């Protein structure tokens, strides 16, 4: 669990919740960027949360609740380099 931020577990859980909420608010075929969840959690300090947001997406993907993609292909967020998207499983 990320420990770089005060309340690391709470931040991690909130980012997971934000990812789910953002996806629920969009069409089933839509995707979001991890930065969307980070911005929803902390509009001013979101950049510092990007690693945490990607980790939250990875945990949700491991649980089968989302897929992480890059250029439209499902990837492992832990090894993906560069921008990724998060979507509901297809």
C-alpha positions as CSV (number, residue, x, y, z in Angstrom):
1,X,0.0,0.0,0.0
2,X,1.4,3.4,-0.8
3,X,2.8,5.2,2.2
4,X,4.1,8.4,0.6
5,X,1.0,10.3,1.6
6,X,-0.6,10.8,5.0
7,X,-3.4,8.3,5.4
8,X,-1.9,6.1,2.7
9,X,-4.5,3.3,3.1
10,X,-7.3,5.9,3.0
11,X,-5.9,7.5,-0.1
12,X,-5.5,4.1,-1.8
13,X,-9.1,3.2,-1.0
14,X,-10.5,6.5,-2.0
15,X,-8.6,6.3,-5.4
16,X,-10.2,2.9,-6.0
17,X,-13.6,4.2,-5.1
18,X,-13.1,7.3,-7.4
19,X,-12.1,5.0,-10.3
20,X,-15.2,3.0,-9.9
21,X,-17.4,6.1,-9.6
22,X,-15.9,7.7,-12.6
23,X,-16.4,4.6,-14.7
24,X,-20.0,4.2,-13.4
25,X,-20.7,7.8,-14.6
26,X,-19.6,7.0,-18.2
27,X,-20.8,4.8,-20.9
28,X,-19.9,1.1,-20.5
29,X,-17.5,1.4,-23.4
30,X,-15.7,4.5,-22.1
31,X,-12.4,4.7,-20.3
32,X,-10.7,7.1,-17.9
33,X,-7.2,8.1,-17.2
34,X,-5.6,7.4,-13.8
35,X,-5.2,11.2,-13.5
36,X,-9.0,11.6,-13.5
37,X,-9.1,9.7,-10.2
38,X,-6.2,11.6,-8.8
39,X,-7.8,14.9,-9.7
40,X,-11.1,13.8,-8.2
41,X,-9.2,13.0,-4.9
42,X,-7.0,16.1,-4.8
43,X,-7.5,18.8,-7.5
44,X,-4.4,20.7,-6.5
45,X,-2.0,17.8,-5.6
46,X,-3.1,15.2,-8.1
47,X,0.3,15.0,-9.8
48,X,1.8,13.6,-6.6
49,X,-0.9,10.9,-6.6
50,X,-0.3,9.5,-10.1
51,X,1.7,6.4,-8.9
52,X,-1.0,5.8,-6.3
53,X,-3.8,6.1,-8.9
54,X,-2.0,3.6,-11.2
55,X,-1.5,1.2,-8.3
56,X,-5.2,1.5,-7.4
57,X,-6.1,0.6,-11.0
58,X,-3.7,-2.3,-10.8
59,X,-5.5,-3.6,-7.7
60,X,-8.9,-3.2,-9.3
61,X,-7.6,-5.0,-12.4
62,X,-6.2,-7.9,-10.3
63,X,-9.7,-8.2,-8.7
64,X,-11.3,-8.3,-12.2
65,X,-13.2,-5.1,-11.7
66,X,-11.4,-3.1,-14.4
67,X,-8.9,-3.5,-17.3
68,X,-5.9,-1.3,-17.8
69,X,-5.1,-0.6,-21.5
70,X,-2.5,1.0,-23.6
71,X,-3.2,1.7,-27.2
72,X,-6.4,-0.3,-26.9
73,X,-4.6,-3.5,-25.6
74,X,-5.0,-4.8,-22.1
75,X,-1.7,-4.4,-20.2
76,X,-0.3,-5.0,-16.7
77,X,-0.1,-1.5,-15.2
78,X,2.9,-2.6,-13.1
79,X,5.0,-3.0,-16.2
80,X,3.3,-0.6,-18.6
81,X,5.4,2.5,-19.5
82,X,3.7,5.7,-20.5
83,X,0.0,6.7,-20.5
84,X,-2.7,4.1,-19.7
85,X,-6.4,4.0,-19.7
86,X,-8.8,2.3,-17.3
87,X,-12.1,0.6,-18.5
88,X,-14.6,-1.9,-17.4
89,X,-13.8,-5.5,-18.4
90,X,-15.0,-6.5,-21.9
